[in-house]
Amino acid sequence: MNKEIVFNAPNTAELWEFEFPPLGETEIRGRTVCSLISPGTETAWFTQGEYPLKPGYAAVFEAQELGSKVSSIKPGQLVLCMGGHRSAQQFDEKYVVPLPEGMSASTGVIARLMGVSMTTLMTTKARPGDKVIVSGAGPVGYLAAHQCQLAGYDVAVIDPNPQRREEAIKSGLNALPSFPLEDPDYAKHVALVIDCSGHEAAILDACRIVRKNGEVVLVGVPWKANTDMLAHAILNEVFFNYVNLRSGWEWEVPLLSRDFVWEELYEGYNNAPYSTFDGFKRALKWLSLDGVIPLNDLTQDLKMDDPQAIYSDLVSGKLTKPFNVLNW
């Protein structure tokens, strides 16, 4: 019987049995090889929420059963999906992306987390060579900084946590403990700040450091108030520094690009140049470049047998590596 992780009450994680619906003609089903914990979201859900909750949105599974009209996937292929923490997955073929040949599942699953900030790269007005600051060097911020660097930006990552800065520096990033507000190379010269911290003090510093018409994009979730700061402080910087402060909502782009076809008019179209799944493909391509985004020392493989112990360790800080992969 298939099983999935369920948060059934505050600080409670259990394995529940579940059944799939019949396999559709364009669907793929198979065993989950691994799934990736999103620490910020899942810590919040584990401790508070409307229960029951089913966590997880990143998984790699093996294509074992294929619907009669599946054409893009072969049996045995490893594919990335936005699946939950469950022992098996079932998706339409258009909602999976094959891993490059030779890529491990534990590497490929991280492409899903890269998608969080990939939307910002698709929508920003900043251009390669511009200065970009990533605030917060947790899993999403670490990846975002490397993505920006790969895209040709002049990148600095900000985090007060010494361990995170050390990890970033070892990976080839420029890491600083705080915003260089007094540094003439940065002050009013930054084109884009991607905030992955959700901390209002970081947002204020971001608004202070960007150039006129610069962007501050909110990728990190503001789960709680961290200071007694008044909103006026941010409003003042936004108004007088002409800051474009906006959401970094990853779903700003459509899941899939769909061109206009007259015969399919009523099925909808978007003519979108970018999409979520295009972003996943790009992320997998970047991850396939040997050593470009270092992950080996930052990934913890966890045996999926006791979800309560795993999530208790997550919220208590015992899981110290950025990327925690559940092996099924």
VENVENDA-V839063 format. One record per backbone hydrogen bond with DSSP energy under -1.0 kcal/mol. NH is the residue of the N-H (numbers start at 1). CO is the residue of the C=O. E is the energy in kcal/mol with one decimal. If there is no record, write none. Layout:
BEGIN
nh->[NH;NH]
co->[CO;CO]
e->[E;E]
END
This chain:
BEGIN
nh->[4;5;6;7;11;12;14;16;18;27;28;29;30;32;33;34;35;36;37;42;43;44;45;46;47;48;53;59;60;61;62;63;64;65;67;69;70;76;77;79;80;81;85;86;87;89;91;93;95;96;97;99;103;108;109;110;111;112;114;115;116;118;121;122;123;124;129;130;132;133;134;135;136;142;143;144;145;146;147;148;149;150;151;152;153;154;156;157;158;159;165;166;167;168;169;170;171;172;173;176;181;183;186;187;188;189;190;191;192;193;194;195;196;203;204;205;206;207;208;209;210;211;213;214;215;216;217;218;219;219;220;223;233;235;236;237;238;239;240;241;243;244;245;246;248;252;264;265;267;268;270;271;276;277;279;280;281;282;283;284;285;286;287;288;289;292;298;300;302;304;305;310;311;312;313;314;315;316;318;319;320;323;325;326;327;328]
co->[16;85;14;53;46;9;6;4;2;24;91;65;89;87;60;60;326;58;324;38;39;40;41;42;43;44;7;81;34;79;31;77;29;29;27;25;67;63;74;61;97;59;55;84;3;30;28;26;92;93;80;78;100;104;105;107;108;109;110;111;113;114;117;118;119;120;152;127;154;192;156;194;158;138;139;140;141;142;143;144;145;146;147;149;148;130;132;174;134;176;161;162;163;164;165;166;167;169;168;157;179;180;183;183;209;186;209;131;131;215;133;217;135;199;200;201;202;203;204;205;206;190;242;211;191;244;193;246;195;217;195;221;230;231;232;233;234;235;236;237;238;214;243;216;218;249;261;262;264;265;258;258;254;255;275;276;277;278;279;280;281;282;283;284;286;289;295;323;325;327;303;306;307;308;309;310;311;312;313;313;318;298;300;35;302;33]
e->[-2.5;-2.8;-2.7;-3.4;-3.8;-1.7;-2.6;-2.9;-1.9;-1.6;-3.1;-2.5;-2.0;-2.7;-2.7;-1.6;-1.9;-2.1;-2.5;-2.9;-2.0;-1.8;-2.5;-2.2;-1.5;-1.9;-2.4;-2.1;-2.6;-2.2;-2.4;-2.9;-2.2;-2.9;-2.8;-2.9;-1.6;-3.6;-1.9;-2.6;-3.3;-2.6;-1.9;-1.6;-3.0;-2.6;-2.2;-2.8;-2.2;-1.2;-1.8;-2.6;-2.1;-2.6;-2.3;-1.2;-1.6;-1.1;-1.5;-1.1;-1.1;-1.2;-1.4;-1.7;-1.2;-2.0;-1.5;-2.7;-2.8;-2.4;-2.5;-2.4;-3.3;-3.3;-2.0;-2.7;-2.5;-1.7;-2.8;-2.6;-2.1;-2.7;-1.7;-1.4;-2.4;-2.7;-1.9;-2.9;-2.9;-2.4;-2.2;-2.5;-2.4;-2.3;-2.8;-2.6;-1.2;-1.7;-2.4;-2.6;-2.3;-1.2;-1.7;-3.2;-1.3;-2.9;-1.1;-1.9;-1.3;-2.3;-2.7;-2.8;-3.4;-1.7;-2.0;-2.1;-2.4;-2.4;-1.5;-1.5;-1.6;-2.7;-2.1;-2.6;-2.5;-2.6;-3.0;-2.6;-2.2;-1.0;-2.8;-2.0;-1.3;-2.5;-2.8;-1.4;-2.7;-2.6;-2.4;-2.1;-1.8;-3.1;-1.1;-2.6;-2.7;-1.5;-1.7;-1.6;-1.8;-1.5;-2.7;-2.7;-2.6;-2.2;-1.9;-1.7;-1.9;-2.1;-2.5;-2.5;-1.9;-2.3;-2.6;-1.3;-1.2;-1.9;-2.0;-3.3;-3.3;-2.1;-1.7;-1.9;-2.6;-1.9;-2.1;-1.8;-2.3;-1.5;-1.9;-1.2;-1.1;-2.3;-2.8;-3.3;-3.2;-1.6]
END
